[in-house]
């Protein structure tokens, strides 16, 4: 700890600065949650699509050729 790093020498944040920091933090959290949800939805959608194709191929409604 520096000699100048005392509680009296530290700058206090204003209420406006605190609100801006909280807003930025929440925006970041919501963006991360949104990315996670979209990724999971896409994974589930892909699995469902593969299952539908497999079911249609099994019933002979579509043919899968290589």
C-alpha positions as YAML, in Angstrom:
chain: A
units: angstrom
residues:
- id: 1
  name: UNK
  ca: [0.00, 0.00, 0.00]
- id: 2
  name: UNK
  ca: [1.36, 3.43, -0.93]
- id: 3
  name: UNK
  ca: [1.70, 6.19, 1.62]
- id: 4
  name: UNK
  ca: [-0.72, 8.21, -0.54]
- id: 5
  name: UNK
  ca: [-3.29, 5.40, -0.64]
- id: 6
  name: UNK
  ca: [-5.29, 6.43, 2.40]
- id: 7
  name: UNK
  ca: [-9.07, 6.59, 2.66]
- id: 8
  name: UNK
  ca: [-8.86, 10.38, 2.62]
- id: 9
  name: UNK
  ca: [-6.86, 10.45, -0.63]
- id: 10
  name: UNK
  ca: [-9.09, 8.07, -2.55]
- id: 11
  name: UNK
  ca: [-11.59, 9.61, -4.93]
- id: 12
  name: UNK
  ca: [-15.19, 8.77, -4.23]
- id: 13
  name: UNK
  ca: [-17.51, 7.85, -7.09]
- id: 14
  name: UNK
  ca: [-20.55, 10.00, -7.65]
- id: 15
  name: UNK
  ca: [-24.02, 8.46, -7.70]
- id: 16
  name: UNK
  ca: [-24.15, 9.03, -11.46]
- id: 17
  name: UNK
  ca: [-20.87, 7.16, -11.98]
- id: 18
  name: UNK
  ca: [-22.08, 4.30, -9.80]
- id: 19
  name: UNK
  ca: [-25.32, 4.06, -11.78]
- id: 20
  name: UNK
  ca: [-23.37, 4.03, -15.08]
- id: 21
  name: UNK
  ca: [-21.07, 1.26, -13.80]
- id: 22
  name: UNK
  ca: [-24.10, -0.77, -12.65]
- id: 23
  name: UNK
  ca: [-25.77, -0.29, -16.04]
- id: 24
  name: UNK
  ca: [-22.65, -1.41, -17.92]
- id: 25
  name: UNK
  ca: [-22.27, -4.43, -15.65]
- id: 26
  name: UNK
  ca: [-25.90, -5.48, -16.07]
- id: 27
  name: UNK
  ca: [-25.71, -4.97, -19.85]
- id: 28
  name: UNK
  ca: [-22.67, -7.23, -19.95]
- id: 29
  name: UNK
  ca: [-24.39, -9.89, -17.84]
- id: 30
  name: UNK
  ca: [-27.54, -9.78, -19.97]
- id: 31
  name: UNK
  ca: [-25.46, -10.06, -23.17]
- id: 32
  name: UNK
  ca: [-23.64, -13.12, -21.81]
- id: 33
  name: UNK
  ca: [-26.93, -14.74, -20.75]
- id: 34
  name: UNK
  ca: [-28.45, -13.98, -24.16]
- id: 35
  name: UNK
  ca: [-25.51, -15.55, -26.00]
- id: 36
  name: UNK
  ca: [-25.74, -18.64, -23.81]
- id: 37
  name: UNK
  ca: [-29.49, -19.01, -24.37]
- id: 38
  name: UNK
  ca: [-29.17, -18.57, -28.14]
- id: 39
  name: UNK
  ca: [-26.36, -21.13, -28.29]
- id: 40
  name: UNK
  ca: [-28.46, -23.69, -26.39]
- id: 41
  name: UNK
  ca: [-31.53, -23.03, -28.54]
- id: 42
  name: UNK
  ca: [-29.47, -23.56, -31.69]
- id: 43
  name: UNK
  ca: [-28.04, -26.82, -30.32]
- id: 44
  name: UNK
  ca: [-31.51, -28.13, -29.43]
- id: 45
  name: UNK
  ca: [-32.87, -27.00, -32.80]
- id: 46
  name: UNK
  ca: [-30.08, -28.81, -34.64]
- id: 47
  name: UNK
  ca: [-30.68, -32.01, -32.68]
- id: 48
  name: UNK
  ca: [-34.42, -31.83, -33.37]
- id: 49
  name: UNK
  ca: [-33.75, -31.23, -37.07]
- id: 50
  name: UNK
  ca: [-31.45, -34.27, -37.24]
- id: 51
  name: UNK
  ca: [-34.05, -36.38, -35.44]
- id: 52
  name: UNK
  ca: [-36.74, -35.30, -37.92]
- id: 53
  name: UNK
  ca: [-34.49, -36.13, -40.88]
- id: 54
  name: UNK
  ca: [-33.67, -39.53, -39.37]
- id: 55
  name: UNK
  ca: [-37.36, -40.24, -38.75]
- id: 56
  name: UNK
  ca: [-38.33, -39.21, -42.30]
- id: 57
  name: UNK
  ca: [-35.50, -41.30, -43.76]
- id: 58
  name: UNK
  ca: [-36.53, -44.31, -41.66]
- id: 59
  name: UNK
  ca: [-40.10, -44.07, -42.94]
- id: 60
  name: UNK
  ca: [-38.84, -43.74, -46.52]
- id: 61
  name: UNK
  ca: [-40.31, -40.28, -47.03]
- id: 62
  name: UNK
  ca: [-36.89, -38.88, -47.96]
- id: 63
  name: UNK
  ca: [-33.76, -40.52, -49.24]
- id: 64
  name: UNK
  ca: [-30.30, -39.65, -48.04]
- id: 65
  name: UNK
  ca: [-27.67, -40.44, -50.63]
- id: 66
  name: UNK
  ca: [-23.94, -40.07, -50.36]
...
